[in-house]
Amino acid sequence: MTQIVTVIGNPRPESRTHALARTLATALAAEFSGPPAQEVDLALLGPRVLDYEDAGVAAAVERVLAADVLLVASPTYKATYSGLLKAFLDRLGTGSLAGTAAVPILLGGAPNHLLAVDVHFTPLLLELGAFVPRRGLFVLESQVEGFAAFAGEWSASHAQALLAG
Ligand SMILES: Cc1cc2nc3c(=O)[nH]c(=O)nc-3n(C[C@H](O)[C@H](O)[C@H](O)COP(=O)(O)O)c2cc1C
């Protein structure tokens, strides 16, 4: 059984970023025939991610640590991921995602920031110990509409690589 967990790093709830993550998680879950994906929507935790006594954030961290496949989605802010996402991931120990396959996803408006996902986002996940077997996904706002079809094709092509670690 492959447990997929998505982390959504948009400070706004029910964002397009959230929808992309959910779409990819659903497509991947169909490939694995596993349990439904679980979500950690950081918009619902907000500034509590900075509170190390907060039980809800601690539970979210545990959920992430239990993932087999972790989809981490963020809007592109200042050519990288959101500060909210970084504050949450700072809660995880270095190397604590060993054995977890990660897929970084950025949604952005600027084509010249396409490489931000591989240059800035993937190294963060590697530092946490995850393996990142495929290039990250940089989705332009203009590509959101067609993302469901893309997610199905991507999942069919790359699901097995996510299990290889
Ligand atoms: C503070 C801020 C900074 C942004 N910086 C960038 C950026 O550097 N590059 C980029 O492509 N888009 C940037 N954008 C656009 C967002 O990435 C884009 O609107 C967002 O991904 C949309 O996601 P959402 O609909 O889920 O909120 C920025 C938006 C905001 C609000």
The ligand as an SDF file (V2000), in Angstrom:
LIG
                    3D

 31 33  0  0  0  0  0  0  0  0999 V2000
    4.0030   37.5770   -3.2790 C   0  0  0  0  0  0  0  0  0  0  0  0
    3.9440   36.9450   -4.6460 C   0  0  0  0  0  0  0  0  0  0  0  0
    5.1180   36.6970   -5.3180 C   0  0  0  0  0  0  0  0  0  0  0  0
    5.0860   36.1040   -6.5670 C   0  0  0  0  0  0  0  0  0  0  0  0
    6.2620   35.8650   -7.2060 N   0  0  0  0  0  0  0  0  0  0  0  0
    6.2480   35.1780   -8.3740 C   0  0  0  0  0  0  0  0  0  0  0  0
    7.4670   34.8160   -9.0100 C   0  0  0  0  0  0  0  0  0  0  0  0
    8.5490   35.1610   -8.5640 O   0  0  0  0  0  0  0  0  0  0  0  0
    7.4020   34.0830  -10.1560 N   0  0  0  0  0  0  0  0  0  0  0  0
    6.2230   33.6790  -10.6980 C   0  0  0  0  0  0  0  0  0  0  0  0
    6.2320   32.9680  -11.7130 O   0  0  0  0  0  0  0  0  0  0  0  0
    5.0350   34.0380  -10.1310 N   0  0  0  0  0  0  0  0  0  0  0  0
    5.0320   34.7530   -8.9770 C   0  0  0  0  0  0  0  0  0  0  0  0
    3.8550   35.1030   -8.3810 N   0  0  0  0  0  0  0  0  0  0  0  0
    2.6040   34.6500   -9.0030 C   0  0  0  0  0  0  0  0  0  0  0  0
    2.1540   33.3910   -8.3270 C   0  0  0  0  0  0  0  0  0  0  0  0
    3.1280   32.3810   -8.3760 O   0  0  0  0  0  0  0  0  0  0  0  0
    0.9050   32.8430   -8.9620 C   0  0  0  0  0  0  0  0  0  0  0  0
   -0.0430   33.8510   -9.0630 O   0  0  0  0  0  0  0  0  0  0  0  0
    0.4300   31.7420   -8.0720 C   0  0  0  0  0  0  0  0  0  0  0  0
    1.1750   30.5950   -8.3200 O   0  0  0  0  0  0  0  0  0  0  0  0
   -0.9750   31.4220   -8.2390 C   0  0  0  0  0  0  0  0  0  0  0  0
   -1.2680   30.3740   -7.3610 O   0  0  0  0  0  0  0  0  0  0  0  0
   -2.6650   30.3310   -6.5970 P   0  0  0  0  0  0  0  0  0  0  0  0
   -3.7150   30.6300   -7.6190 O   0  0  0  0  0  0  0  0  0  0  0  0
   -2.7200   28.9490   -6.0450 O   0  0  0  0  0  0  0  0  0  0  0  0
   -2.6080   31.3950   -5.5100 O   0  0  0  0  0  0  0  0  0  0  0  0
    3.8590   35.7350   -7.1580 C   0  0  0  0  0  0  0  0  0  0  0  0
    2.6620   36.0150   -6.4660 C   0  0  0  0  0  0  0  0  0  0  0  0
    2.7090   36.6020   -5.2320 C   0  0  0  0  0  0  0  0  0  0  0  0
    1.4080   36.8830   -4.5090 C   0  0  0  0  0  0  0  0  0  0  0  0
  1  2  1  0
  2  3  1  0
  2 30  2  0
  3  4  2  0
  4  5  1  0
  4 28  1  0
  5  6  2  0
  6  7  1  0
  6 13  1  0
  7  8  2  0
  7  9  1  0
  9 10  1  0
 10 11  2  0
 10 12  1  0
 12 13  2  0
 13 14  1  0
 14 15  1  0
 14 28  1  0
 15 16  1  0
 16 17  1  0
 16 18  1  0
 18 19  1  0
 18 20  1  0
 20 21  1  0
 20 22  1  0
 22 23  1  0
 23 24  1  0
 24 25  2  0
 24 26  1  0
 24 27  1  0
 28 29  2  0
 29 30  1  0
 30 31  1  0
M  END
$$$$
